[in-house]
């Protein structure tokens, strides 16, 4: 059998080597076609349909209705390929598109995401992956159900898994919509979403985990190639060395020097003062409410009348007319509109210092910053080690040994992208600070116009002080465009822009695939099969899973089409919730034999409740929904931000499990046997039988 | 449980010791480094402030090595204590 395994591995290696070569040839071919004059729109279409078609092809080739293949890819995914698949599963639209942008905007503070989203794999490797693989069933609620006995822990597991995964999948589909509209100008956001949805569905719908795994490997290759090419190019341009990760230290020094210069530059100060004055004027108007509603209305009306009387140009009159027409009608509307004006205050400050650690106006502010940085790292790490769609992947390796190796490969492949993102942020920043800043408005690069047109919130460059020169303070840049616009910022051919968009699409689709499968499996396997109808046949279970997948996918697309404003918060919240809900129960389940049903049940509930309660106290959007009393500052515990609410939930979860377990009877002998069973990769005379073996579907 | 012998218990305690040591390294590379980031930032490391380098690259490399070492050491331990899976 060992030779058979080797033969399968060689076959995969050969297939993916050819695939990678073929993909590179395809990109080169498109580059040549572009040189010969193929229009840009075509390149966008070709990238979109070629990659989605490819994923669909893999999905169709891997179609299956066998339960072992559908749920865990037949448990024969070699460690290195499972590593790549986990990499694609893990790296979402947020990692691919958003990460470098966050680092660009926040500097050192953003590195909390880099640390948290990689260091969490140490916890996966040391505490979970090998033991879950030995347990060897299908889902994470499966483990909770078997280890703690009974349906209540399983049911809480289902709720937590569905909640975390659903918010996360909505964000992915949103990302798909964003990228499709970028690839094909003229397609509406909603159509983009449903196009992408088709790509997700052919794959996971037909072949479950098997199809998703082999597609994710293919998607990893595309996304890593797409991420590296522009960064290497920028690195050669600015440092002369093609390995950006090694040399961007010197670029960071240059950026720091430019920041110093721009902080005191008189023209920059002039623009920042314009913002400060505007904000102050808006604040004064808000303060004078309700009286200012009438007086301000008179001001805009008078301006219109004056312009009309003076026979001013039509454009100016129209603008003044618009100001009158859109003038807020009620006090509440005025308050909202002027609050928006007052928000430009954020642009009146000096540029952030990229390398500065824990900035703050005094020691206290800096300490609060440090506390939140560490708390965020903690929540992201523990959350990583608790997200069901990632943990589920370690069920698919052939053995415990390969599960351990597979965590190494997972982190290695993730590391390749994550240690590049900070380099990209610094290089892109240097490019903007040294070439865009100080250039003339008459000669703005094409990409500025292109991206401003897509969405003004992504990029706006406006000459506020009317001097014809771009000041840094006049540039408002959204984090999401850093990666997507890098090829254009660096002056690369359009085919690379298409490649990067295809990479972002691969990242979003692969994560969405894994998440949808997690939700559908939790509902079909755990809720339907294990709790409602234990006699259901395999075919019936797989069919139900497929139907649920379709329903959940459409529901997620419908939510994403609403463009929910707080989607980013929801995603980060998923980490804190998963951390508090799953991590204590899973880890104690393996390492502490005394942990029992009631301890785990109440511990999971208490962890989730504490985390959610803190968010309701301190997160603006949830505060309005629940009508929270008191100001945010009053409600905060030790100045921790709501995104890191898990820092309270995780310890509460651990404590409640320990205390309640001691107060209630110890678990019975069968469960003691299960614990021994998962602790040793192979155990002579092991009497524990998983339900998988009992159903004769083992290997 | 009769099938758990003293040898098995020794395997498990060795596993726990290895896990604790690696977890300690993980903790230092993450939280001790993070706590003293301001102090470490004064050290220049090939152009990067040391704390920036660690958070962007150094600690990540430590994580990869931790997991690599754990997989390797546990593979050997499995063989040594006769709990390795048979090739099937």
Boltz contact constraints between the chains, C-beta under 6 A:
constraints:
  - contact:
      token1: [A, 1]
      token2: [B, 88]
      max_distance: 6.0
  - contact:
      token1: [A, 2]
      token2: [B, 87]
      max_distance: 6.0
  - contact:
      token1: [A, 108]
      token2: [B, 52]
      max_distance: 6.0
  - contact:
      token1: [A, 111]
      token2: [B, 55]
      max_distance: 6.0
  - contact:
      token1: [A, 111]
      token2: [B, 56]
      max_distance: 6.0
  - contact:
      token1: [A, 115]
      token2: [B, 55]
      max_distance: 6.0
  - contact:
      token1: [A, 118]
      token2: [B, 60]
      max_distance: 6.0
  - contact:
      token1: [A, 118]
      token2: [B, 63]
      max_distance: 6.0
  - contact:
      token1: [A, 119]
      token2: [B, 30]
      max_distance: 6.0
  - contact:
      token1: [A, 119]
      token2: [B, 63]
      max_distance: 6.0
  - contact:
      token1: [A, 122]
      token2: [B, 26]
      max_distance: 6.0
  - contact:
      token1: [A, 122]
      token2: [B, 63]
      max_distance: 6.0
  - contact:
      token1: [A, 122]
      token2: [B, 66]
      max_distance: 6.0
  - contact:
      token1: [A, 125]
      token2: [B, 67]
      max_distance: 6.0
  - contact:
      token1: [A, 125]
      token2: [B, 70]
      max_distance: 6.0
  - contact:
      token1: [A, 126]
      token2: [B, 19]
      max_distance: 6.0
  - contact:
      token1: [A, 249]
      token2: [B, 46]
      max_distance: 6.0
  - contact:
      token1: [A, 249]
      token2: [B, 47]
      max_distance: 6.0
  - contact:
      token1: [A, 249]
      token2: [B, 48]
      max_distance: 6.0
  - contact:
      token1: [A, 250]
      token2: [B, 47]
      max_distance: 6.0
  - contact:
      token1: [A, 253]
      token2: [B, 47]
      max_distance: 6.0
  - contact:
      token1: [A, 355]
      token2: [B, 49]
      max_distance: 6.0
  - contact:
      token1: [A, 355]
      token2: [B, 52]
      max_distance: 6.0
  - contact:
      token1: [A, 357]
      token2: [B, 37]
      max_distance: 6.0
  - contact:
      token1: [A, 357]
      token2: [B, 38]
      max_distance: 6.0
  - contact:
      token1: [A, 357]
      token2: [B, 41]
      max_distance: 6.0
  - contact:
      token1: [A, 357]
      token2: [B, 51]
      max_distance: 6.0
  - contact:
      token1: [A, 358]
      token2: [B, 38]
      max_distance: 6.0
  - contact:
      token1: [A, 374]
      token2: [B, 34]
      max_distance: 6.0
  - contact:
      token1: [A, 399]
      token2: [B, 85]
      max_distance: 6.0
  - contact:
      token1: [A, 401]
      token2: [B, 75]
      max_distance: 6.0
  - contact:
      token1: [A, 404]
      token2: [B, 71]
      max_distance: 6.0
  - contact:
      token1: [A, 404]
      token2: [B, 74]
      max_distance: 6.0
  - contact:
      token1: [A, 405]
      token2: [B, 71]
      max_distance: 6.0
  - contact:
      token1: [A, 407]
      token2: [B, 67]
      max_distance: 6.0
  - contact:
      token1: [A, 408]
      token2: [B, 67]
      max_distance: 6.0
  - contact:
      token1: [A, 408]
      token2: [B, 68]
      max_distance: 6.0
  - contact:
      token1: [A, 408]
      token2: [B, 71]
      max_distance: 6.0
  - contact:
      token1: [A, 411]
      token2: [B, 64]
      max_distance: 6.0
  - contact:
      token1: [A, 411]
      token2: [B, 67]
      max_distance: 6.0
  - contact:
      token1: [A, 412]
      token2: [B, 64]
      max_distance: 6.0
  - contact:
      token1: [A, 415]
      token2: [B, 60]
      max_distance: 6.0
  - contact:
      token1: [A, 415]
      token2: [B, 64]
      max_distance: 6.0
  - contact:
      token1: [A, 419]
      token2: [B, 57]
      max_distance: 6.0
  - contact:
      token1: [A, 419]
      token2: [B, 60]
      max_distance: 6.0
  - contact:
      token1: [A, 422]
      token2: [B, 56]
      max_distance: 6.0
  - contact:
      token1: [A, 676]
      token2: [B, 4]
      max_distance: 6.0
  - contact:
      token1: [A, 680]
      token2: [B, 83]
      max_distance: 6.0
  - contact:
      token1: [A, 681]
      token2: [B, 78]
      max_distance: 6.0
  - contact:
      token1: [A, 681]
      token2: [B, 83]
      max_distance: 6.0
  - contact:
      token1: [A, 681]
      token2: [B, 85]
      max_distance: 6.0
  - contact:
      token1: [A, 682]
      token2: [B, 83]
      max_distance: 6.0
  - contact:
      token1: [A, 682]
      token2: [B, 85]
      max_distance: 6.0
  - contact:
      token1: [A, 685]
      token2: [B, 3]
      max_distance: 6.0
